[in-house]
């Protein structure tokens, strides 16, 4: 339910008034989760036993069909497709911005910094489209297992990103002086207990992925991907980033 909320931070670079807009967006997330997920599941489990939810098709379709809405399946399919397109759009935007920024800093192939005349990083968009096509190929090759595999890998990726964000935030906060901490416009609640609990929970989720046999593949793929990225960083990206930083330091 919370997957993708980290994109809020990426949009800060394009927001007109990030000091007001970003905190407002972050604070609105829990309310929307409660409304669209928690309350929805509460209503569903008040109508159907939790052991039977989804066993005979979509519970939403069952509810609407019981109310006499025969086109419930078609309506929900349209909603699901719209939600999927929205998720794809946000991921293309977030990943595209991230790869573009990394390319600008010498941490990714320079090709990803290529933009159109309107400033759109079209190369990163094509890269994301290729990744989406990879999902289509997997759905053709292993249709019965692809959902669990993709969902598990997405869970690992999301949790890993959040873990890195938490660790980065803790490292940044520890480097700030007392005056800089007081000057923060949007402070982390319950510091330092809150971030510590969040980090512990992220590690717990990663452990659960490895414990459950069906989702264990995500841990293997995720660990391999982290190792690959680490090697790429130390062998190629880090020397380029250090050289770029040294060049900017000399210019300034």
N, C-alpha and C positions, 0 to 999 in steps of 0.2 A: 504493500500500500504506500509505503514511503519512498519507494524506488524512484529516483530521478529528481528528488527535491534539491540535490546538490547543484543542479543547474541554476538555481536561484543565484548562487554566488557568481557563476559565469556571466549572467546577465547584468551584473553590476557594472561591467565595463561599458555597457551601452545605455544604462538607465540615465535619465536626465537629472534625477535627484536621488542617487542611491542611498544617501543617509536616511531618507524617509521611506523610500519605496521598498528597499530590501528588507528592513526590519518588519514592515507591515506585511510583506509577502510571507516571511518566515513565521510570523505569529499567526497568520491565517491558516497555515498548514494543519495544525492539530484540530482546529474546528472543522475543517473540511474532511479530515480523516474520520472524525467522530460522526459526522453527518452522513457521508457516503459509504462508509465501511462498517463502523461499529453499530450504528443504529440500523443499518440495512440488515446486518447479520442478526441483530437482536430480533427484528421483526420476522425474519425467515425462521429462526429457531423457535419463535413463539407459535409459528404455524405448523412447521414440520419438525419431526425429531431430527436431531443433529446427525444421527447415523444414517438417515435416509436422504439427506440433502445431496442432490446431484446424482443419486443412484438411478433415477428414472428420467434423466434429462435435466435441463436447467430448472431450478426451483422458481425462478422468475416466470418462466413460461408456464409452469404448473399453476402459479397463482393467477396470472392473467387469464389463462384458459378457464380456470374455475370461475372467474368473474364474467365469462362469456366473450372475452376478447380473443377471437380465433386467430387473428393475425399477430399474436404475441411473439411467436418465433421469428417472423420476418422483421418485426420492429426491433427486437433485441439483437438480431444479427446486424441490423443497420447501426445500432448503438455501439456494438462491439467493434465493428469495422471502423466507425468514426473514432472510437477511443484508440484503436490500434494505429490509425493514421496520425492521430495527435501525438501518440508516444513516439512513433517513428520520426515525426517532424522535430520534436524536442530533442531527441537523441542525435539526429543529424546536426541540429544547431549546436548542441553542447559539445559533441565530439569534434565537429568541424572547427569551432572556436578554439578548442583545446589544442588540436593538432596545428592549427594556424599559429597560435601563440608559441608552441614549442618549436615550430620551424623558424619563427622570428628570432628565437633565443638560441638557435643552433642545436636544439635537442631533438629535432626530427628532420627528415629529408627536406631540403630547401624547396622542393617542388610543392610541398603542402602550403607554402606561403604565397603561392600564385593566386591572384585574385582577378576577377573580371573588372571591367571599367566601372561597374557599380559598387566595387568593393566586396563582392561575394567570393569567398574562398572555394571556387568551384571544384578544385582538385580534391579537396577533402570530402565534398559532397559525392563525387564519383567513387571515392574510396568507401564511403558508407553504403552507397548503393551496391557496390560489389559484395560487401559483407552481408547485406540483406539477401542478395542472390544466393550466397552460400547457405543461408537458412532454408531457402526454397529447395536447394539441391538435397540438403539433409532430410527435409520433409519427404522428398521423393524416394530417397534411399532407405531410410529407417522411419517410416511414418508412425510406428507405434511407440518408439522410444524417444523421438525427437523432442517432444514437449518437455519431458522430465529432464532430459539432458540440457536443453537450452535454458529452461527455467532454473536449473541448478547452477549452471555456469553464470547466468545473469545474477543470481543471488550472491555467488562468490564475488563477482566483479563489483556489485553494489556495496557489499559489506567491506571489501578490501579498499574501495575508494573512500568510504566513510572512515575506515580505520586510519588511512593515510591522512585524511583531512584532520581528524582528531589529534593525531600525533604531531602534525605540522602546526596546528593551532597551539598545542601545549608547548612545543619548542619555541614558537614565536613569542608566546606570552611570557615564558621564562626569561627571554632576552630583553623584555621591556623594562624600563625603569619605573619607579613608583609614579613619577609624574606622567609618563606615557600611559600607564594603566588608568590613572584617573581621567585622562583625556579621551579615553575610548568612548565612542558614541553608542556602541551597541555591545554591551558586555555579555559574556557567557554566564548564564545563571548557575548558581551553586558551585562556583569555582572554588577549589579544584576538584571537589568531590564529583560533580556532575560529569565532567570529561572522563574521570577515572572509571566511573561506573559504565559510561558508554563504551569505553575501550574494552573493559572486561566483557561486556555483553557482545561486542563484535567478535571477540575471540571465542566466546561461547558458541555463537552461531557457526563460525568456521569449524569448530569442533563437532558440532551436530552434523554438518555436511559430511564430514569424514566418518562419523559414526553410522549414519544411515547408508545402507548398501546402495540404494537406488540413486542417491545423490553424491556418492563418493567420487564419481567420475569428474564432478565439478572441481573437487579438491586437486585431483591429478592434473587436469587441464589448467586450472588456475595457478598451481605451483609451477608447472612448466612454463607458463606464460610470464610469471614473475621472474623466473630465472632468466628467460630469454631477454626480457626488458632490462634486467640488471646488467647482463653482459653487454647489451647494446649501449647502455648508459656509460659503463666504464670504458668500453673500447672505442666508442665513436662519439657519443653525445657529450660526455663530460669534457674531453679535450677541446671540442669545438666551443662549448659554452665557456670554458675557462679563457680561451683565446678571445672570444667576443667580449667577455667582461674586462679583460686586460686592455683591449683596444678602446672600449668605451671609457675606461678609467684614464687612459692616456689623453684622450680627447678632452675630457672634462677637466 
